[in-house]
């Protein structure tokens, strides 16, 4: 079994928290903090893919979002 370079994100220990106020039927971003890793998933597909971030990657992502790096307009 290959070991992921970021470590193992233990889904069984993830406590998912919804981000924002979007109604559940539309799906929303959910985040979970497990040890030193952060998982991100779509609530509309909880069995789907989970993006995994290190703390440094998460901090850079959040800073970029705050600075408007991902704004479409």
N, C-alpha and C positions, 0 to 999 in steps of 0.2 A: 504494500500500500504506500503510495507516494505521500509525502508530507508537504502540505502547502507552505510556501515561503513565509506567509504571514502568520502561520500557526493554524490551529484548529478552532473554528467557530462552532461551539457546542450548541446546536439548535435546541437540544432538550432543556437547556438552561436559559434560553432566551425568553425574556419577558417583553413582549412587543408593545410599544407605545405609539399611538396614532399621532401624526404630526398634522396640525391644522384642523379645520372644522368641516372638511368635505364630507357629505353624506356617504355612509358605508357602501351604498349600491353603486356609487361612482368610482369606488376605489380611492385609496389614499396612501400616502407614504407612511410606513411604520419603521421605527428604529428600535434596536435592542443593543444593550451594552453587556458584553460577556467578557469578563476578565479585562484584557487590554485591547480587545477588538470591538468594533462597532459594526452591526449588521443593518442593512437597509433593504426593505422589500415592499412590494405592492400588496395592499390589504385585499384587493380583489382576487389575488392569486397567491394565497398564503403558502401553498405547496410549491410555488415556483422558485425562480432564482433569487438568491440573496447576494447582494453586493456586500463585500467585506472590506472594511477600512481599518488601517492602523490608527492610533491616536493622532499622529502627525498628519496623515492623509485627511482624517476627519476635520481636524482644525483648519487645514488649508481649504477644504470644501466649504465649511461654514463661513470662513472669512471671505471667500470668493462670492458666496451667496449674499452676504451682507453688503459687499461692495458692488453688487449688481452685475458681476461677471456673466451670469447666466440669463440675464433679462433678454427677452426676445425682441422687445421694441427698441 
